[in-house]
Amino acid sequence: MTVAATWAAAKKVFGQRKVRRDRCRQTLMRLNMRSTMLRVLERAASYSNCILRFLRGGMQAVALASLSQSRR
């Protein structure tokens, strides 16, 4: 098969060049979305860890304060 013949076959399969480009763009967008989602999830996880630590610290402080008050 010549280059022209393969190109014609490809055109038949993909419709036009534009469609192929759009498909490429769509897949790229999907990959980007996936990576950004992962990044966001990672960030949220780290934030929640910080918040949990903070809450735990606050709970400990409250518990200590209540204990010291009950001792009086």
C-alpha positions as CSV (number, residue, x, y, z in Angstrom):
1,M,0.0,0.0,0.0
2,T,1.2,3.5,-0.8
3,V,1.1,6.4,1.5
4,A,-1.8,7.9,-0.3
5,A,-3.8,4.7,-0.1
6,T,-3.1,4.4,3.7
7,W,-4.1,8.0,4.1
8,A,-7.4,7.4,2.2
9,A,-8.1,4.4,4.4
10,A,-7.4,6.5,7.5
11,K,-9.7,9.2,6.2
12,K,-12.4,6.7,5.7
13,V,-12.0,5.4,9.2
14,F,-11.7,8.7,10.9
15,G,-14.0,10.8,8.7
16,Q,-11.7,13.8,8.4
17,R,-8.5,15.0,9.8
18,K,-10.4,17.3,12.2
19,V,-12.3,14.5,13.8
20,R,-9.0,12.7,14.5
21,R,-7.6,15.8,16.0
22,D,-10.7,16.2,18.2
23,R,-10.4,12.6,19.3
24,C,-6.8,13.2,20.3
25,R,-7.8,16.4,22.1
26,Q,-10.7,14.6,23.9
27,T,-8.4,11.8,25.1
28,L,-5.8,14.4,26.3
29,M,-8.5,16.3,28.1
30,R,-9.7,13.1,29.8
31,L,-6.2,12.3,30.9
32,N,-5.7,15.8,32.2
33,M,-9.0,15.6,34.0
34,R,-8.0,12.4,35.6
35,S,-4.6,13.7,36.7
36,T,-6.2,17.0,38.1
37,M,-8.8,14.9,39.9
38,L,-6.1,12.8,41.5
39,R,-4.2,15.9,42.5
40,V,-7.3,17.5,44.0
41,L,-8.1,14.2,45.9
42,E,-4.5,14.1,47.2
43,R,-4.7,17.7,48.3
44,A,-8.1,17.1,50.0
45,A,-6.6,14.1,51.7
46,S,-3.7,16.1,53.1
47,Y,-6.1,18.9,54.1
48,S,-8.4,16.4,55.9
49,N,-5.3,15.0,57.7
50,C,-4.4,18.4,58.9
51,I,-7.9,19.1,60.0
52,L,-8.2,15.8,61.8
53,R,-4.9,16.5,63.6
54,F,-6.1,20.0,64.5
55,L,-9.4,18.6,65.8
56,R,-7.6,15.9,67.8
57,G,-5.4,18.5,69.3
58,G,-8.4,20.6,70.1
59,M,-10.2,17.7,71.6
60,Q,-7.2,16.9,73.8
61,A,-7.0,20.5,74.9
62,V,-10.7,20.5,75.8
63,A,-10.4,17.2,77.6
64,L,-7.4,18.5,79.6
65,A,-9.3,21.7,80.4
66,S,-12.4,19.8,81.6
67,L,-10.2,17.5,83.7
68,S,-8.4,20.4,85.3
69,Q,-11.8,22.1,86.0
70,S,-13.3,18.9,87.5
71,R,-10.2,18.5,89.7
72,R,-10.8,22.0,91.2
